[in-house]
Amino acid sequence: MSQQYKRTHLRPRPIRTIVTRSQCNTSGSFFQRLPSEVFEMILDKLSVLEISVFSMVSKDITRHVVDFISTVAWKNKMIIQNFHYSTCLERRSTIGHYRDLGLLFKRCTLLLPTKDRLKFIFNRFSQIPCFMLEQCLAQVCIGFSCYGVFLQTLIAGWDELECHRVFSFLCEHTNLLQKMEAVITEKPGVSWYQELQLRLFCRQVLLDPWPNQPECQFWLMQLLKPWPLVSQAHLLFIFYGPQLPEGTLGWQDLVERGLPHCNLWDLARAVLLLFSKLEVEGQTSSTELAILEELIVIPEPWHVENVARLLVLCGNSLCYTVLASKAVTGRLLEISRLLVYIILVCEKDGHHMSWVVKLVQQICKIFSTVPEKFCFIQQLENMFSEVTREFFEFSLAGNYFEDRETFQTLCILLDSRAHFHTKFLHMLLK
């Protein structure tokens, strides 16, 4: 028994075949042992999205991927520079490709400081003509849209400080601020091509790609902050003002005639976006009103119907703020005229008349005495009569088409007056 025990005890131990991670690293990974030509052949077979995933495997793989996408051959093959497509399918495909490129450059530069990341990335995209202001003359070009999708994918999730650096870097490489200055120092409509280019670049690259309000607010504030209030209003119009079918901005149309609500919706949305951001940053309503007052006189004082329609689209809060500021300073004539056109717009565009009645009741509360309230109501009623006479005189003096349109507006005004007073009396009697 003792001999058997000794033989069992002296039996040799089995050899260990498990290799630890540290031992594996010392011997080099599989891809490290591959010849560089073979490794590049593997990368060449992968899609942009697959390469972006592969780049996250390790630091060594990231370095190899960065070297690979830095080659002229890869750039010529994968960074598409033709953006003039005729079919929707081609446009969607190219925009999707640039979304994948944004993900690739986001992942493979993850370990670099922000400044180095931007330098590496923009050096590969800065010379594409369709990504630059005033460089592409094609009628239909999706270059700015691709650039916007790429940028949005690249910086999604970055903190505000990094996004400030992105904006500064972008301005430096595109001369954006200098081009903005050149446009806003000219009279509206004179540099119409530069205005349109600035609108397309800022909307499609910086503003529209963001589905969430905070990101869009951030970029809008970056574009407006360097300029005085009058220039901010000028830029708001360039970015979001009504656009004519031929592509130019409808500066004069807002002055000469009333425009449909669809032509002012983008501008109203931008005003609300800007004002909500100003409220978050603690700025007073005087800043909001100053920008709005500058906006509605560019290039000249707007047609009152357009001012009224913009206020209606901006909603109760802003509409009340504008009218209340005029009431406090005793500008009853302006308030009553605006209210008459707001009532007309509500009738034309199908808004509830009870909203205007409540607005008038809110304005009444600003006046402290009964005579002041009576004076306000009397001024409003007199203005109804004055505007009605104006439309009647216009209909008599105009040509056939103007006469017909003005007469239709006169009929709508009379209907709106009846509906307003009916709702006003009904709420008063209740």
FIVOVO-324485 format. One record per residue (C-alpha): residue number from 0; residue in three letters; x, y, z. Coordinates in pm, 1 decimal, decimal comma. Layout:
 pos code       c1       c2       c3
 NUM  ALA        X        Y        Z
...
! end
This chain:
 pos code       c1       c2       c3
   0  MET      0,0      0,0      0,0
   1  SER    286,6    236,7     81,7
   2  GLN    459,1    167,1   -254,2
   3  GLN    134,0    226,7   -446,9
   4  TYR     82,0    551,0   -257,7
   5  LYS    433,2    668,7   -345,7
   6  ARG    389,2    592,3   -717,9
   7  THR     63,1    787,7   -724,2
   8  HIS    219,5   1074,8   -534,9
   9  LEU    515,7   1102,0   -772,8
  10  ARG    300,1   1102,0  -1090,1
  11  PRO    393,4   1415,2  -1303,1
  12  ARG    150,6   1708,8  -1308,3
  13  PRO    -46,0   1782,8  -1632,3
  14  ILE     81,3   2068,3  -1847,5
  15  ARG   -133,4   2388,4  -1827,2
  16  THR   -274,1   2488,6  -2164,1
  17  ILE   -473,8   2801,5  -2060,6
  18  VAL   -302,9   3127,2  -2164,3
  19  THR   -376,1   3447,9  -1972,9
  20  ARG   -465,0   3776,6  -2143,5
  21  SER   -128,7   3931,3  -2049,4
  22  GLN     60,6   3635,3  -2199,5
  23  CYS   -150,2   3666,9  -2514,5
  24  ASN    -64,7   4035,4  -2548,6
  25  THR    307,5   3974,3  -2521,1
  26  SER    298,9   3744,0  -2817,6
  27  GLY    100,6   3993,6  -3034,4
  28  SER   -254,8   3973,3  -3163,5
  29  PHE   -362,1   3795,0  -3477,5
  30  PHE   -394,4   4119,2  -3674,8
  31  GLN    -54,4   4241,1  -3557,9
  32  ARG    108,9   3930,7  -3701,9
  33  LEU    -54,2   3988,0  -4040,8
  34  PRO    147,4   4161,8  -4313,5
  35  SER     26,2   4521,5  -4358,0
  36  GLU    -77,4   4451,6  -4717,4
  37  VAL   -305,2   4166,3  -4609,8
  38  PHE   -450,9   4377,3  -4329,0
  39  GLU   -530,5   4657,2  -4573,7
  40  MET   -694,8   4405,6  -4807,3
  41  ILE   -923,7   4299,2  -4521,2
  42  LEU  -1012,7   4661,1  -4440,8
  43  ASP  -1076,2   4729,6  -4807,5
  44  LYS  -1347,9   4462,1  -4810,7
  45  LEU  -1533,9   4616,6  -4515,6
  46  SER  -1805,9   4881,1  -4542,0
  47  VAL  -1765,1   5221,2  -4374,6
  48  LEU  -1997,4   5114,3  -4091,9
  49  GLU  -1808,0   4784,7  -4040,2
  50  ILE  -1474,0   4966,6  -4026,3
  51  SER  -1616,8   5205,1  -3764,5
  52  VAL  -1714,2   4909,7  -3543,4
  53  PHE  -1381,1   4733,9  -3603,6
  54  SER  -1187,0   5047,2  -3503,1
  55  MET  -1319,6   5012,3  -3146,4
  56  VAL  -1157,9   4670,9  -3086,1
  57  SER   -827,9   4804,2  -2949,9
  58  LYS   -588,0   5096,4  -2964,3
  59  ASP   -368,3   4912,9  -3213,5
  60  ILE   -660,9   4845,1  -3444,2
  61  THR   -767,4   5210,3  -3415,2
  62  ARG   -418,9   5321,1  -3517,3
  63  HIS   -420,6   5086,0  -3817,8
  64  VAL   -767,3   5207,0  -3922,2
  65  VAL   -661,6   5571,9  -3894,5
  66  ASP   -357,4   5502,3  -4113,5
  67  PHE   -578,4   5319,9  -4363,3
  68  ILE   -845,5   5592,8  -4397,4
  69  SER   -570,6   5854,2  -4427,4
  70  THR   -452,2   5710,3  -4758,9
  71  VAL   -534,1   5891,8  -5081,7
  72  ALA   -671,6   5570,2  -5233,5
  73  TRP   -929,5   5524,8  -4956,9
  74  LYS  -1025,2   5892,9  -4963,3
  75  ASN  -1080,4   5890,0  -5339,7
  76  LYS  -1290,9   5575,9  -5310,7
  77  MET  -1503,7   5644,1  -5000,9
  78  ILE  -1535,8   6023,9  -4962,9
  79  ILE  -1790,5   6088,6  -5235,8
  80  GLN  -1767,3   6433,9  -5393,2
  81  ASN  -2055,1   6414,5  -5642,0
  82  PHE  -2371,6   6560,1  -5489,2
  83  HIS  -2576,5   6645,1  -5796,6
  84  TYR  -2830,5   6362,6  -5820,1
  85  SER  -3162,3   6348,6  -5996,8
  86  THR  -3333,2   6065,6  -5804,9
  87  CYS  -3445,6   6051,2  -5441,8
  88  LEU  -3288,4   5705,4  -5402,4
  89  GLU  -2943,0   5835,9  -5497,0
  90  ARG  -2978,6   6132,5  -5263,1
  91  ARG  -3085,2   5913,9  -4968,9
  92  SER  -2798,6   5672,4  -5035,9
  93  THR  -2534,8   5947,6  -5034,6
  94  ILE  -2676,2   6114,3  -4721,8
  95  GLY  -2676,0   5773,3  -4548,3
  96  HIS  -2315,0   5719,1  -4656,7
  97  TYR  -2210,4   6048,1  -4494,8
  98  ARG  -2394,8   5951,2  -4177,3
  99  ASP  -2180,2   5635,2  -4169,8
 100  LEU  -1866,4   5842,8  -4236,4
 101  GLY  -1955,4   6062,7  -3938,7
 102  LEU  -1977,5   5752,3  -3720,1
 103  LEU  -1645,4   5621,2  -3850,8
 104  PHE  -1454,2   5943,4  -3780,6
 105  LYS  -1627,8   5977,3  -3443,3
 106  ARG  -1512,7   5632,2  -3332,8
 107  CYS  -1163,2   5620,2  -3475,4
 108  THR  -1068,9   5961,0  -3325,3
 109  LEU  -1227,8   5887,7  -2987,2
 110  LEU   -899,8   5895,8  -2794,5
 111  LEU   -771,7   6222,8  -2944,8
 112  PRO   -817,6   6568,4  -2785,9
 113  THR  -1100,8   6771,0  -2944,0
 114  LYS   -865,5   7008,1  -3127,0
 115  ASP   -668,4   6721,2  -3281,1
 116  ARG   -988,2   6535,6  -3372,6
 117  LEU  -1125,3   6836,7  -3557,8
 118  LYS   -799,4   6902,3  -3737,3
 119  PHE   -772,8   6539,2  -3851,4
 120  ILE  -1136,2   6526,2  -3966,2
 121  PHE  -1179,2   6863,5  -4134,9
 122  ASN   -851,7   6834,8  -4324,9
 123  ARG  -1019,1   6552,0  -4516,7
 124  PHE  -1340,1   6742,4  -4592,0
 125  SER  -1242,5   7109,8  -4616,8
 126  GLN  -1153,5   7104,2  -4986,2
 127  ILE  -1480,2   6957,5  -5117,1
 128  PRO  -1636,3   7241,8  -5322,2
 129  CYS  -1997,0   7145,6  -5241,1
 130  PHE  -1918,1   7178,6  -4867,4
 131  MET  -1799,1   7538,3  -4907,2
 132  LEU  -1994,8   7862,0  -4932,0
 133  GLU  -2035,2   8010,1  -5281,2
 134  GLN  -1832,6   7733,7  -5449,8
 135  CYS  -2107,7   7521,9  -5609,3
 136  LEU  -2324,3   7663,0  -5887,7
 137  ALA  -2542,5   7355,4  -5943,5
 138  GLN  -2919,9   7404,3  -5932,7
 139  VAL  -2974,2   7089,3  -5723,4
 140  CYS  -2697,9   7002,1  -5475,8
 141  ILE  -2717,6   6798,5  -5154,0
 142  GLY  -2363,5   6887,0  -5043,4
 143  PHE  -2471,7   7098,7  -4745,3
 144  SER  -2723,9   6832,1  -4637,4
 145  CYS  -2452,1   6563,6  -4641,6
 146  TYR  -2218,0   6793,7  -4450,9
 147  GLY  -2489,6   6857,3  -4190,1
 148  VAL  -2565,5   6487,2  -4140,1
 149  PHE  -2193,2   6411,7  -4111,7
 150  LEU  -2139,0   6688,8  -3854,0
 151  GLN  -2447,7   6596,3  -3651,5
 152  THR  -2341,6   6229,3  -3631,8
 153  LEU  -1985,8   6325,7  -3545,6
 154  ILE  -2061,5   6556,5  -3251,4
 155  ALA  -2377,2   6391,0  -3111,5
 156  GLY  -2329,5   6362,4  -2734,9
 157  TRP  -2042,9   6612,7  -2715,1
 158  ASP  -2063,7   6861,7  -2428,8
 159  GLU  -2122,6   7234,4  -2481,7
 160  LEU  -1757,0   7333,5  -2447,5
 161  GLU  -1657,3   7091,8  -2724,4
 162  CYS  -1940,5   7222,6  -2945,7
 163  HIS  -1812,2   7578,1  -2893,7
 164  ARG  -1475,6   7458,6  -3023,3
 165  VAL  -1646,7   7295,8  -3321,3
 166  PHE  -1820,2   7623,8  -3407,5
 167  SER  -1497,4   7822,2  -3376,4
 168  PHE  -1312,0   7567,6  -3587,6
 169  LEU  -1586,1   7569,4  -3849,7
 170  CYS  -1591,3   7950,6  -3867,2
 171  GLU  -1213,7   7954,8  -3908,6
 172  HIS  -1217,6   7705,1  -4196,7
 173  THR  -1518,1   7851,6  -4382,3
 174  ASN  -1479,7   8226,0  -4307,1
 175  LEU  -1841,9   8205,5  -4195,3
 176  LEU  -1843,9   8518,8  -3976,1
 177  GLN  -1680,8   8729,7  -4247,0
 178  LYS  -1938,3   8612,3  -4500,7
 179  MET  -2220,5   8688,5  -4256,2
 180  GLU  -2082,4   9037,5  -4200,8
 181  ALA  -2060,7   9100,4  -4575,3
 182  VAL  -2430,0   9010,7  -4614,3
 183  ILE  -2577,0   9200,8  -4317,9
 184  THR  -2390,3   9522,2  -4403,7
 185  GLU  -2562,6   9527,0  -4744,6
 186  LYS  -2921,6   9635,1  -4800,1
 187  PRO  -3164,2   9339,6  -4790,2
 188  GLY  -3189,0   9166,0  -5127,1
 189  VAL  -2885,3   9331,4  -5287,6
 190  SER  -2650,4   9032,9  -5238,7
 191  TRP  -2929,6   8780,7  -5302,9
 192  TYR  -2697,1   8493,5  -5403,4
 193  GLN  -2481,7   8533,4  -5090,0
 194  GLU  -2798,7   8553,6  -4877,8
 195  LEU  -2925,7   8228,9  -5026,3
 196  GLN  -2590,1   8053,7  -4980,4
 197  LEU  -2571,9   8167,5  -4617,5
 198  ARG  -2929,7   8045,9  -4558,0
 199  LEU  -2862,8   7704,1  -4712,2
 200  PHE  -2533,1   7653,7  -4527,3
 201  CYS  -2659,4   7760,0  -4182,7
 202  ARG  -2991,6   7577,1  -4213,9
 203  GLN  -2870,3   7251,2  -4370,1
 204  VAL  -2534,0   7221,3  -4191,5
 205  LEU  -2596,3   7369,1  -3845,9
 206  LEU  -2968,2   7413,5  -3768,3
 207  ASP  -3199,0   7167,7  -3944,0
 208  PRO  -3011,2   6837,6  -3881,5
 209  TRP  -3093,4   6850,3  -3509,7
 210  PRO  -3430,0   6690,1  -3422,4
 211  ASN  -3422,8   6821,7  -3064,4
 212  GLN  -3488,0   7183,7  -2967,1
 213  PRO  -3189,4   7239,8  -2728,7
 214  GLU  -2927,4   7154,3  -2993,1
 215  CYS  -3094,8   7373,9  -3255,1
 216  GLN  -3118,4   7657,0  -2999,3
 217  PHE  -2746,2   7623,5  -2926,2
 218  TRP  -2644,5   7662,3  -3290,4
 219  LEU  -2888,8   7946,8  -3352,4
 220  MET  -2744,8   8136,0  -3054,6
 221  GLN  -2388,7   8077,9  -3179,7
 222  LEU  -2481,5   8227,9  -3516,0
 223  LEU  -2657,7   8532,8  -3368,1
 224  LYS  -2453,1   8616,4  -3055,2
 225  PRO  -2163,1   8798,0  -3224,6
 226  TRP  -2394,8   9062,9  -3375,2
 227  PRO  -2603,6   9359,4  -3250,1
 228  LEU  -2983,0   9320,6  -3226,0
 229  VAL  -3060,6   9478,9  -3562,7
 230  SER  -2818,4   9238,4  -3732,1
 231  GLN  -2964,9   8944,3  -3537,3
 232  ALA  -3308,0   9033,1  -3677,8
 233  HIS  -3156,7   9059,7  -4026,8
 234  LEU  -2999,5   8714,4  -3992,6
 235  LEU  -3322,5   8562,0  -3856,7
 236  PHE  -3497,0   8676,1  -4172,8
 237  ILE  -3219,2   8535,3  -4393,2
 238  PHE  -3234,1   8198,0  -4217,3
 239  TYR  -3611,4   8159,8  -4181,5
 240  GLY  -3787,1   8433,1  -4382,9
 241  PRO  -4027,3   8352,8  -4670,3
 242  GLN  -3861,6   8233,6  -4990,6
 243  LEU  -3996,6   8301,6  -5339,1
 244  PRO  -4040,4   8017,2  -5592,3
 245  GLU  -3731,2   8134,0  -5783,6
 246  GLY  -3521,8   8095,2  -5468,1
 247  THR  -3468,0   8455,0  -5355,6
 248  LEU  -3597,9   8587,5  -5023,5
 249  GLY  -3932,0   8770,5  -5017,0
 250  TRP  -3811,7   9088,7  -4849,3
 251  GLN  -4050,2   9320,5  -5035,3
 252  ASP  -4347,0   9083,5  -5032,8
 253  LEU  -4385,0   9124,0  -4655,6
 254  VAL  -4401,7   9500,0  -4703,8
 255  GLU  -4646,6   9511,4  -4994,5
 256  ARG  -4911,5   9245,7  -4925,3
 257  GLY  -5039,5   8991,2  -4675,7
 258  LEU  -4877,2   8649,1  -4709,6
 259  PRO  -5029,0   8307,5  -4626,4
 260  HIS  -4946,4   8156,1  -4287,5
 261  CYS  -4728,7   7886,0  -4448,7
 262  ASN  -4483,7   8159,4  -4559,9
 263  LEU  -4437,8   8282,2  -4203,2
 264  TRP  -4442,3   7957,2  -4010,0
 265  ASP  -4063,9   7898,1  -4021,8
 266  LEU  -3997,7   8252,7  -3903,5
 267  ALA  -4247,0   8218,0  -3616,9
 268  ARG  -4086,3   7888,5  -3513,7
 269  ALA  -3742,0   8052,6  -3512,7
 270  VAL  -3868,2   8346,4  -3304,0
 271  LEU  -4015,3   8107,5  -3045,4
 272  LEU  -3695,3   7901,2  -3046,7
 273  LEU  -3481,3   8208,5  -2987,7
 274  PHE  -3705,9   8360,8  -2722,0
 275  SER  -3733,7   8039,6  -2521,7
 276  LYS  -3352,8   8022,9  -2517,5
 277  LEU  -3327,5   8386,2  -2402,7
 278  GLU  -3568,8   8310,3  -2116,8
 279  VAL  -3357,6   8012,0  -2010,9
 280  GLU  -3047,9   8233,4  -2004,7
 281  GLY  -3229,4   8489,3  -1789,2
 282  GLN  -3247,2   8772,8  -2042,5
 283  THR  -3536,6   9017,6  -2008,6
 284  SER  -3838,3   9045,3  -2235,4
 285  SER  -3702,2   9379,9  -2357,7
 286  THR  -3438,0   9187,2  -2551,7
 287  GLU  -3706,7   8973,5  -2713,6
 288  LEU  -3920,4   9273,9  -2804,1
 289  ALA  -3623,0   9466,5  -2941,9
 290  ILE  -3534,6   9183,2  -3182,4
 291  LEU  -3900,6   9147,6  -3288,0
 292  GLU  -3940,9   9522,9  -3339,4
 293  GLU  -3630,1   9523,4  -3560,3
 294  LEU  -3753,2   9219,1  -3751,9
 295  ILE  -4090,7   9362,6  -3855,7
 296  VAL  -3935,3   9673,3  -4015,7
 297  ILE  -3685,7   9488,2  -4241,3
 298  PRO  -3642,9   9616,6  -4510,3
 299  GLU  -3935,0   9855,8  -4436,7
 300  PRO  -4235,7   9835,6  -4200,7
 301  TRP  -4431,2   9519,3  -4284,6
 302  HIS  -4789,3   9503,5  -4398,9
 303  VAL  -4993,9   9495,9  -4075,1
 304  GLU  -5155,2   9165,0  -4169,9
 305  ASN  -4811,7   8999,1  -4178,5
 306  VAL  -4721,8   9137,6  -3835,9
 307  ALA  -5054,2   9012,5  -3699,4
 308  ARG  -5012,1   8668,8  -3859,0
 309  LEU  -4659,0   8633,1  -3716,4
 310  LEU  -4789,1   8716,7  -3366,9
 311  VAL  -5077,0   8470,3  -3399,9
 312  LEU  -4835,2   8195,9  -3507,9
 313  CYS  -4604,4   8279,5  -3215,5
 314  GLY  -4886,6   8212,1  -2969,7
 315  ASN  -5057,0   8377,3  -2675,0
 316  SER  -4757,2   8453,4  -2453,6
 317  LEU  -4551,4   8646,6  -2706,3
 318  CYS  -4858,3   8811,1  -2860,9
 319  TYR  -4969,9   8938,8  -2521,0
 320  THR  -4617,5   9059,1  -2435,7
 321  VAL  -4598,8   9268,8  -2753,6
 322  LEU  -4945,7   9422,6  -2708,2
 323  ALA  -4897,3   9478,4  -2334,2
 324  SER  -4570,6   9666,5  -2393,2
 325  LYS  -4757,8   9902,9  -2627,5
 326  ALA  -5044,4   9940,2  -2378,4
 327  VAL  -4807,1  10039,6  -2098,4
 328  THR  -4662,5  10317,6  -2314,0
 329  GLY  -5009,4  10437,0  -2423,4
 330  ARG  -4985,1  10337,2  -2790,3
 331  LEU  -5357,5  10264,1  -2823,8
 332  LEU  -5369,8  10334,0  -3196,8
 333  GLU  -5107,5  10064,0  -3270,3
 334  ILE  -5273,2   9814,1  -3034,6
 335  SER  -5619,1   9858,7  -3183,6
 336  ARG  -5492,4   9833,2  -3542,3
 337  LEU  -5295,7   9519,2  -3462,5
 338  LEU  -5594,6   9365,8  -3283,5
 339  VAL  -5824,9   9429,7  -3580,0
 340  TYR  -5578,3   9252,3  -3810,2
 341  ILE  -5530,0   8970,8  -3557,6
 342  ILE  -5907,0   8920,3  -3563,3
 343  LEU  -5896,4   8923,2  -3946,2
 344  VAL  -5612,6   8667,1  -3949,0
 345  CYS  -5798,6   8438,3  -3706,8
 346  GLU  -6103,3   8446,2  -3936,5
 347  LYS  -5891,1   8382,4  -4248,1
 348  ASP  -5675,9   8105,8  -4101,4
 349  GLY  -5944,2   7928,0  -3898,5
 350  HIS  -5829,7   8011,3  -3542,3
 351  HIS  -6082,2   8022,2  -3257,1
 352  MET  -6223,3   8370,5  -3203,5
 353  SER  -6250,3   8305,0  -2829,4
 354  TRP  -5868,7   8326,0  -2815,1
 355  VAL  -5875,3   8688,3  -2938,4
 356  VAL  -6155,7   8776,4  -2697,8
 357  LYS  -5949,8   8645,7  -2405,5
 358  LEU  -5649,6   8840,0  -2538,0
 359  VAL  -5856,2   9163,2  -2541,5
 360  GLN  -5972,3   9089,4  -2185,8
 361  GLN  -5609,0   9046,7  -2077,2
 362  ILE  -5515,5   9379,2  -2236,4
 363  CYS  -5809,2   9550,0  -2060,4
 364  LYS  -5671,6   9442,0  -1722,5
 365  ILE  -5355,1   9645,3  -1786,5
 366  PHE  -5556,5   9968,1  -1764,5
 367  SER  -5625,6  10056,0  -1403,5
 368  THR  -5927,2  10287,3  -1433,4
 369  VAL  -6270,9  10247,4  -1594,6
 370  PRO  -6223,5  10551,8  -1827,7
 371  GLU  -5897,8  10401,0  -1957,8
 372  LYS  -6066,8  10069,0  -2027,2
 373  PHE  -6353,7  10247,0  -2204,8
 374  CYS  -6108,4  10452,0  -2412,0
 375  PHE  -5931,8  10129,7  -2521,1
 376  ILE  -6259,0   9959,7  -2627,0
 377  GLN  -6375,4  10273,7  -2807,0
 378  GLN  -6045,1  10296,4  -2995,4
 379  LEU  -6076,3   9931,6  -3099,2
 380  GLU  -6431,5   9987,3  -3233,0
 381  ASN  -6326,5  10302,3  -3419,9
 382  MET  -6038,3  10110,0  -3575,0
 383  PHE  -6279,6   9843,8  -3703,3
 384  SER  -6465,6  10117,5  -3890,0
 385  GLU  -6145,6  10280,1  -4018,5
 386  VAL  -5996,8   9956,2  -4154,6
 387  THR  -6331,0   9866,4  -4313,4
 388  ARG  -6337,1  10204,1  -4496,6
 389  GLU  -5976,9  10150,9  -4612,5
 390  PHE  -6058,6   9815,0  -4768,3
 391  PHE  -6369,2   9958,4  -4933,3
 392  GLU  -6169,6  10246,4  -5085,1
 393  PHE  -5897,1  10008,0  -5204,0
 394  SER  -6156,7   9788,9  -5373,6
 395  LEU  -6294,9  10089,3  -5562,7
 396  ALA  -5954,0  10224,1  -5666,5
 397  GLY  -5778,8   9897,6  -5768,4
 398  ASN  -5779,1   9703,5  -6094,7
 399  TYR  -6000,7   9397,2  -6149,2
 400  PHE  -5776,8   9141,2  -5975,6
 401  GLU  -5678,1   9369,9  -5687,5
 402  ASP  -6040,7   9480,4  -5656,8
 403  ARG  -6159,9   9121,1  -5632,0
 404  GLU  -5898,7   9021,2  -5372,2
 405  THR  -5958,1   9335,2  -5163,5
 406  PHE  -6335,0   9287,0  -5176,9
 407  GLN  -6295,0   8926,6  -5056,7
 408  THR  -6079,4   9051,4  -4767,5
 409  LEU  -6341,8   9314,8  -4689,1
 410  CYS  -6609,2   9044,3  -4668,4
 411  ILE  -6385,2   8834,7  -4439,6
 412  LEU  -6323,8   9141,2  -4221,0
 413  LEU  -6697,7   9200,3  -4182,4
 414  ASP  -6750,3   8834,2  -4093,5
 415  SER  -6462,7   8843,2  -3844,0
 416  ARG  -6606,7   9154,9  -3681,9
 417  ALA  -6945,2   8986,1  -3638,8
 418  HIS  -6789,5   8666,9  -3498,6
 419  PHE  -6565,1   8861,1  -3260,9
 420  HIS  -6851,0   9067,5  -3118,7
 421  THR  -7075,1   8763,4  -3089,2
 422  LYS  -6811,3   8575,8  -2889,6
 423  PHE  -6725,8   8888,0  -2686,8
 424  LEU  -7090,4   8946,5  -2586,2
 425  HIS  -7144,1   8578,1  -2514,7
 426  MET  -6846,7   8564,0  -2276,3
 427  LEU  -6952,6   8895,4  -2118,6
 428  LEU  -7307,9   8773,9  -2056,1
 429  LYS  -7183,1   8447,7  -1904,6
! end
